[in-house]
Amino acid sequence: MTKRIFVAGHRGMVGSAIVRQLENTDAIIVTAGREKLDLLDQAAVFAFFEQQKVDQVYLAAAKVGGIVANNTYPAEFIYQNLTIQNNIIEGAYKSGVKQLLFLGSSCIYPKLAEQPMTEHALLTGTLEPTNEPYAIAKIAGIKMCESYNRQYGVDYRSVMPTNLYGENDNFHPENSHVIPALMRRFHEAKLAGDKKVTVWGSGKPMREFLHVDDMAAASIHVMNLDSKTYAANTEPMLSHINVGTGVDCTIRELAETMASVVGFEGELEFDASKPDGTPRKLMDVSRLKSLGWAYSISLSNGLSSTYTWFLNNQDKFRK
């Protein structure tokens, strides 16, 4: 039977990647932009679910941003993310949706979690202060899915991606994550003929990066695992699954690779007076591998394809 699948956040980086891959299946894809559905409006969300009668939900809608955005708008990050996920999860349940996939973030884990981070690290220590409100909202989403499974017998799953990048990323000069921020900065420096680019922080923190097309593929894979296979590789109160490459690099190495991809030939300077954030964030992806999925896009290839997309879509990024 053909499934009706609602992708919440279909214009975002992850949601749009999921839609692109679902378009290659026989699924009926249901979407609703902000002009049609305000996900912060509970009554509107509930009515939407009653009208659409969907079979599966990918909950990719969220307010996201880098260190600057998280520090500047903490109230918006916790309120909007809690509200969006509460409305969608409850709305899905009330309308009879049995399958839902909640997309979280690796920031749910403690700042000083043992590396690589396993799913068991959740709630074992203090979070990174710069994005704590966002992380708490995502933790609540995981626990909400687990609680609905326990009480209502639905099948709501959660995946925790590492740092994502790729097509449809946010390239805003102040509110973006590290890869789009660096890509835009190096590109503009190259065009201006600058001799030097300054990168926030010491360059020493370790980070793991996953291309959004890999994330979409992993999400669809996890959503469609049969319940016995999924249950055999998770636990009732620890049902979320890490999604990543299992490989990391320093921010300095990332910046050097980015300079090469963009073609910036000047000097790199690291401003250690700026915050580094978490010292290291590497995911243990053994649970996902045991479920039959592994990444396929290398960092260098992913950055190259993302830069090509950036060059072809620059009009979207001008202030």
Secondary structure, 3 states (H helix, E strand, C coil): CCCEEEEECCCCHHHHHHHHHHCCCCCEEECCCCCCCCCCCHHHHHHHHHHHCCCEEEECCCCCCCHHHHHHCHHHHHHHHHHHHHHHHHHHHHCCCCEEEEECCHHHCCCCCCCCECHHHCCCCCCCHHHHHHHHHHHHHHHHHHHHHHHHCCEEEEEEECEEECCCCCCCCCCCCHHHHHHHHHHHHHHHCCCEEEEECCCCCEECEEEHHHHHHHHHHHHCCCHHHHHHCCECCECEEEECCCCCEEHHHHHHHHHHHHCCCCEEEEECCCCCCCCEECECCHHHHHCCCCCCCCHHHHHHHHHHHHHHCHHHHCC
